[in-house]
Amino acid sequence: MDSPKVTVLLPVYNGEKYLAEAIESILDQTFRDFEFIIINDGSTDHSPAILARYQQIDDRIRVYPQENRGLTASLNRGCQLARGVYIARMDQDDVSFRKRLEKQFDYMEDHPEIGVLGTWIECIDGNGARLVEVHDPTMPSLINWTLIFRNCVAHASVMMRRQVIEKVGLYNPEAVHAEDYDLWVRASRVTRIANLPEILLTRREWEGNICSRRLPVQEESTIKTMQSAIEWSLDSHVPLETVTSVRKVARGIPLSSLQQIEQVNGLIQRLYRAYLKTSSLTPKEAKEVAQDAGMTLVILAESAGRISLRKGLAIFVQALRLRPQLLFSRQLTTKAASKALRILLRRA
């Protein structure tokens, strides 16, 4: 029997509520050359019966039951069982658009330099009501920069080259509930990562999914992954407390001391210079990275402006050097930003 081009990997744990809809969205794909590996991670609800029914319907489905071992162990087992050139992820709560696999497969075939490919997504609540669209960066250069600060690749939307993730050692069991972010950071060191600028997955945000139930543990793992990304970029140690402050800035949370603000400002400036030095960027890519760094400094200037108007102005001027169009942005809401705008306009 010939190996399929794609392995679709779906871990399941007590997913009866939305499981059938998730499976149907894969079986209804326009791209047909795939195997569908489902790891039943010790479900105690009606998930096993649902899986047994679908396994009888479609011989591409291969169900592997096991005692409950957790998501990361299930993902790694599925990756080890996969025969496809590509592995496409899927979650038990989500819905893939009909042409998702087709469009991702075609893109990967046309772009051999890309090892991980996500898509834009839409989020819905437990009742199916639309919440928000998520348009993450699409260019590999901007994704690599953004990964220093946050996860910008939707896990369940991803198609990845099996050889690439095997090369970096699959999912890390120590990155609890941030195993995808950790994998993208490590993969970005050996391959390029992209996002298709099209919504091809619906992600369900509800009280039963892992993200909503494991936020404190997930945040701890995220910060440790950020620390790894920052230290790799700078080739030097960065204290965890400073990384935690950077994480707050990335999430738009104000910092409470000038010492924290100065540490984060210095770190962002170092990261920006190091990224420009070590990355081969086109003028367009360099502009995008500069604009993103500039917006991060604006958030930092807002924190500084609450404590010291002078410090807030200084950081805001640094942000303007990276993103001059901030002069005409509606995002200038702080006293520091407003005063800087008036001063600079008088000088113009």
Buried (B, 14 or more C-beta within 10 A) or exposed (E): EEEBBBBBBBBBBBBBBBBBBBBEBBBEBEBEBBBBBBBBBBBEBEBBEBBEEBBEEEEBBBBBBEEEBBBBBBBBBBBEBBBBBBBBBBBBBBBBBEBBBBBBBEBBEEEEEBBBBBBBBBBBEBEEEEEEEBEBBBBBBBBBBBBBBBBBBBBBBBBBBBEBBEBBEBBBBEBBBBBBBBBBBBBBEEBBBBBBEEBBBBBBBBEBBBEEEBEEEBBBBBBBBBBBBBEBBBEEEBEEEBBBBBBBBBEEEBBEEBEBBBBBBEBBBBBBEBBBEEBEBEEEBBBBBBBBBBBBBBBBBBBBBBBBBEBBBBBBBBBBEBBEEBBEEEEBEBEBBEBBBEEBEEEE
